[in-house]
Amino acid sequence: MGKEARLFWGNLWTPKKVQKADIDNFLEGYEQTYSTPVSFPSLENAQDFVRQSKNSSAGPLGIPFLVYRIAPDLAGKLIHSDLETLGYGDRLPWSNYNHSLLYLIPKLLTGLLRDTRPIQVPNTSNRLTSGLLKVAIHTQVAEVVSKDQKAF
């Protein structure tokens, strides 16, 4: 099924090379800015975020959210370290960090790829790190995104 999915959705999944000039042209006239300073999440923020996490699919490594919640102080340090590596190191924390499981959720019961919705599930640590980042920038994103862009 993986080969068939790659053939069916490959053009959507293949990275496209975008020139800086194209980005500048696209954003020309976009005046939205944010005024609230962005604060890098603290270690305590990371530990609290782990404590408040819910159960969900674990991703390729198979480590459930519960394992992180059992040791939130240690898990928070790992998540915070991953966020620092991503933010300050400008690199992935470890190889395969962005690997995910792919689920093909049926929209219609035809058995055809075109009638499924692909959902990717990354590792728990990746999801906790991105969730912590989401919380950290929520206020700034709300200042920049217009009401017309909030349809989802």
KAPE-V388476 format. One record per backbone hydrogen bond with DSSP energy under -1.0 kcal/mol. CO is the residue of the C=O (numbers start at 1). NH is the residue of the N-H. E is the energy in kcal/mol with one decimal. If there is no record, write none. Layout:
co = [CO | CO]
nh = [NH | NH]
e = [E | E]
This chain:
co = [1 | 2 | 3 | 4 | 5 | 6 | 9 | 9 | 10 | 19 | 20 | 21 | 22 | 23 | 27 | 42 | 43 | 44 | 45 | 46 | 47 | 48 | 50 | 58 | 59 | 65 | 66 | 71 | 72 | 73 | 74 | 75 | 76 | 77 | 78 | 79 | 80 | 81 | 82 | 83 | 84 | 84 | 85 | 94 | 96 | 101 | 103 | 105 | 108 | 112 | 113 | 115 | 115 | 117 | 119 | 121 | 123 | 124 | 125 | 126 | 127 | 128 | 129 | 130 | 131 | 132 | 133 | 137 | 138 | 139 | 140 | 141 | 146 | 147]
nh = [5 | 6 | 7 | 8 | 9 | 10 | 12 | 13 | 14 | 23 | 24 | 25 | 26 | 27 | 30 | 46 | 47 | 48 | 49 | 50 | 51 | 52 | 53 | 124 | 62 | 69 | 70 | 75 | 76 | 77 | 78 | 79 | 80 | 81 | 82 | 83 | 84 | 85 | 86 | 87 | 88 | 89 | 91 | 97 | 99 | 121 | 119 | 117 | 110 | 115 | 116 | 107 | 108 | 105 | 103 | 101 | 127 | 128 | 129 | 130 | 131 | 132 | 133 | 134 | 135 | 136 | 137 | 141 | 142 | 143 | 144 | 145 | 149 | 150]
e = [-2.6 | -2.4 | -2.3 | -2.5 | -3.0 | -1.7 | -1.4 | -1.7 | -1.7 | -1.7 | -2.9 | -2.4 | -2.3 | -2.3 | -2.6 | -2.0 | -2.4 | -2.6 | -2.4 | -2.1 | -2.1 | -1.8 | -1.3 | -1.1 | -1.1 | -2.1 | -1.8 | -2.9 | -2.5 | -1.4 | -2.0 | -2.7 | -2.7 | -2.3 | -2.4 | -2.3 | -2.4 | -2.4 | -2.4 | -2.8 | -3.2 | -1.3 | -1.3 | -1.6 | -1.6 | -2.6 | -3.0 | -2.8 | -1.4 | -1.4 | -2.0 | -3.3 | -1.6 | -2.5 | -3.1 | -2.3 | -2.2 | -2.7 | -2.5 | -2.6 | -2.0 | -2.3 | -2.1 | -2.3 | -2.1 | -2.0 | -1.9 | -2.6 | -2.3 | -1.3 | -1.3 | -2.8 | -1.2 | -1.2]
